Amino acid sequence: MANAVKTKENGKVAVLDINMFEQDAGAGLSNLGTEDMALPFLKILSRQDPVLDELDNAKAGDFLNTVTNQVYKGKEGVDVIPCSYQRVFIQWMPRGQGTGAPVAIFSPTDDNLPPTERHKNDTKDYVVDGGGSYLEQTCQWYIKVVEKDGTVSNALLALKSTQLKKSRKWMSMIMSRQMTGKNGSFTPPMYSHIYTLKTLPEQNSLGDWHGVEMSLKKQVDDVHQYKSAKTFAESVEKGDVNVKHTQDSDKESEDIPF
């Protein structure tokens, strides 16, 4: 019985129907704030990621949900609904120095965005007089991960360095979509379509890694998926979604420009 739980009551079998859960929806959660919940990251695993020693079903190039440890095979891909987007500059201390959390996070229009300089033979933008800290431009994609059974969950895909061009490509794909309504042609909301994310090997003179590739799958046709994505997008726009960035723990993620 998929939607009920059987229990013993006075020697008889009592059925707890899912409708009872629905009547009490949200009970016990009223005191939770955004600081009490971690928004999962959907990250691409590198060869040196410590989690590879913990998960037998994961390998470099796969996607990982950092909260649930759900693995999505990079070659097969994972379906997502993009809901909202932010471009930020994250100030980090070198790995091993500081707390592992960002020193600061700036928007592109912040008046106090610190000046940077690039050192010879280095790809980082170091903050002038910043004690070795550097700024990393990061494109934050707030997404709904679509499981094979149609259920959806929140996550964040952070693209930086060599993957910034992939972010621009994805945004161009979204902005170029046109639909026709009663008032003529219009650009549908970001969360109107499902995209498939896969990974492919990439390399340059500094090393090799796995990068992300996006492709359009289909228009969202499930009303529950659409409403969930819209609600998530509105929460992001209102500032109700808390993102807790942490510095990559594996050396490869810092040394290779991914």
C-alpha positions in Angstrom: 0.0 0.0 0.0 2.0 2.9 -1.4 0.1 5.8 0.2 -0.6 4.4 3.7 1.0 2.9 6.8 -0.5 0.0 8.6 -0.4 -0.1 12.4 -1.8 -2.3 15.1 -4.6 -0.8 17.2 -6.5 -2.9 19.7 -5.6 -6.0 17.8 -7.0 -4.6 14.6 -5.1 -3.1 11.6 -5.5 0.6 11.4 -4.7 2.4 8.2 -2.9 5.8 8.3 -3.7 7.5 5.1 -1.4 10.0 3.4 -4.3 12.6 3.6 -3.6 12.8 7.3 -0.1 13.9 6.6 -1.4 16.5 4.1 -3.7 17.9 6.7 -0.7 18.5 9.0 1.6 19.7 6.3 4.5 21.7 7.6 3.8 21.0 11.3 7.0 21.2 13.4 8.9 23.2 10.8 7.6 26.7 11.6 10.7 27.7 13.6 13.1 26.8 10.8 14.9 29.6 9.0 17.2 29.7 6.0 20.2 29.4 8.3 19.0 26.0 9.5 19.0 24.5 6.1 21.8 23.8 3.7 21.1 24.2 0.0 22.8 21.3 -1.8 25.4 22.0 -4.4 25.4 19.9 -7.6 29.2 19.6 -8.1 31.4 17.8 -10.6 33.7 15.4 -8.9 37.4 15.8 -9.6 40.0 13.0 -9.6 41.3 14.0 -6.1 37.9 14.6 -4.4 38.0 12.8 -1.0 34.4 11.6 -1.5 35.6 9.2 -4.1 37.1 7.1 -1.3 33.7 7.0 0.4 31.3 6.3 -2.4 31.8 3.2 -4.4 29.4 4.3 -7.2 31.2 7.6 -7.8 34.0 8.5 -10.1 35.7 11.6 -11.5 33.3 13.4 -13.9 30.1 12.4 -12.1 27.8 14.9 -10.5 27.3 14.8 -6.7 24.5 16.2 -4.5 26.7 17.5 -1.6 23.9 17.0 1.0 22.3 13.7 0.0 25.5 12.2 -1.6 23.3 11.2 -4.5 25.5 10.5 -7.5 24.5 11.2 -11.1 26.7 9.7 -13.8 28.4 12.4 -15.9 28.1 10.5 -19.2 24.4 9.8 -18.7 23.6 13.2 -17.4 21.1 14.7 -15.0 18.0 16.6 -15.8 17.5 20.1 -14.2 15.1 23.0 -14.4 17.0 26.4 -14.1 15.1 28.6 -11.8 17.3 31.7 -11.0 20.7 33.0 -11.7 23.3 35.2 -9.9 26.8 36.3 -10.9 29.0 37.0 -7.9 32.7 37.5 -7.0 33.8 35.4 -4.0 36.9 36.4 -2.1 38.9 33.4 -0.8 42.0 32.9 1.2 44.5 30.4 -0.3 43.6 26.8 0.5 44.8 25.9 4.0 44.6 29.5 5.2 41.6 30.9 6.9 38.4 29.1 7.8 37.5 27.6 4.4 34.6 29.9 4.1 34.5 33.0 1.9 36.2 36.2 3.1 33.4 38.1 1.4 30.9 37.9 -1.5 30.4 40.8 -3.9 27.9 41.5 -6.6 29.3 43.0 -9.9 27.8 46.3 -9.0 29.2 46.6 -5.4 31.0 49.9 -4.8 33.4 48.1 -2.5 34.5 45.5 -5.0 38.2 45.4 -4.3 40.8 45.9 -7.0 42.8 42.9 -8.2 46.0 42.0 -10.0 47.1 38.8 -11.7 50.5 37.5 -11.0 52.9 36.1 -13.6 52.1 32.5 -14.5 49.0 32.4 -12.4 45.3 32.4 -13.3 43.9 33.9 -10.1 42.9 37.5 -9.6 44.6 38.5 -6.3 43.1 41.2 -4.1 45.6 44.1 -3.9 46.9 44.2 -0.4 44.5 41.4 0.5 47.0 39.2 2.3 47.1 36.6 -0.5 43.3 36.4 -1.0 41.8 36.3 -4.4 38.5 37.0 -6.2 36.8 34.2 -8.1 34.0 35.1 -10.5 31.2 32.6 -10.0 27.9 32.1 -11.8 25.4 30.6 -9.5 22.6 28.6 -11.1 19.7 27.8 -8.8 18.1 24.7 -10.2 15.6 22.0 -9.6 17.0 18.5 -10.1 14.5 16.3 -11.8 14.6 12.7 -10.8 13.6 9.8 -13.0 10.3 9.5 -11.1 9.5 13.1 -11.8 10.1 14.4 -8.3 12.2 17.6 -8.0 14.6 19.0 -5.4 16.6 22.2 -4.9 20.3 22.6 -5.7 22.9 25.1 -6.8 25.3 24.7 -9.7 28.3 27.0 -9.3 30.3 27.6 -12.5 33.7 29.4 -12.4 36.9 29.8 -14.3 36.9 27.8 -17.6 33.2 27.0 -17.0 32.1 30.7 -17.2 31.8 30.3 -21.0 29.4 27.4 -20.4 27.3 29.5 -18.2 27.1 32.2 -20.9 26.2 29.6 -23.4 23.4 28.2 -21.2 22.0 31.7 -20.6 22.0 32.3 -24.4 20.1 29.1 -24.9 17.5 30.2 -22.4 17.2 33.8 -23.6 16.8 32.6 -27.3 13.7 30.5 -26.5 10.5 32.0 -27.9 6.9 31.0 -27.6 3.7 32.4 -29.1 0.8 33.4 -26.9 -2.4 35.4 -27.4 -0.4 38.6 -27.5 2.3 37.4 -29.8 5.8 36.2 -29.3 7.4 36.2 -25.8 10.4 34.8 -23.9 9.1 32.2 -21.4 10.4 32.1 -17.9 13.7 30.4 -17.2 12.0 27.6 -15.4 9.7 26.7 -18.3 12.1 24.1 -19.8 14.2 21.1 -18.7 17.8 20.8 -19.6 20.2 17.8 -19.4 23.6 18.4 -17.9 26.5 16.0 -18.8 30.2 16.2 -18.3 33.0 15.9 -20.9 36.8 15.7 -20.5 38.5 19.1 -21.1 42.1 20.3 -21.0 44.4 23.2 -21.6 48.1 23.9 -21.0 47.5 23.9 -17.2 45.9 20.5 -16.9 42.8 18.5 -17.6 39.4 18.2 -15.9 35.7 17.5 -16.6 33.5 20.3 -17.8 29.7 20.6 -18.0 27.7 20.5 -21.2 24.0 21.6 -21.4 21.4 20.6 -23.9 17.7 21.3 -24.1 15.5 18.3 -23.2 11.9 19.5 -23.3 9.3 22.0 -22.1 8.1 21.4 -18.6 4.8 19.6 -18.8 4.2 18.7 -15.2 2.3 21.4 -13.4 3.7 20.4 -10.0 7.3 20.7 -11.3 6.5 24.1 -12.8 4.9 25.5 -9.6 7.8 24.1 -7.5 10.4 25.7 -9.8 8.5 29.0 -9.8 8.2 29.1 -6.0 12.0 28.4 -5.7 12.8 31.2 -8.1 10.7 33.6 -6.2 12.4 32.6 -2.9 15.8 33.3 -4.5 14.7 36.7 -5.8 13.4 37.6 -2.3 16.7 36.6 -0.7 15.2 33.8 1.3 17.6 31.1 0.0 20.8 30.8 2.0 24.0 29.6 0.1 26.9 28.4 2.3 30.0 28.3 0.1 32.9 26.2 1.3 36.3 26.0 -0.3 37.1 22.9 -2.3 38.9 20.4 -0.1 40.8 18.6 -2.9 44.0 20.0 -4.2 43.1 19.4 -7.9 40.1 21.8 -7.6 42.4 24.6 -6.6 45.3 23.9 -9.0 43.3 23.2 -12.2 41.3 26.1 -13.7 37.8 24.5 -13.4 
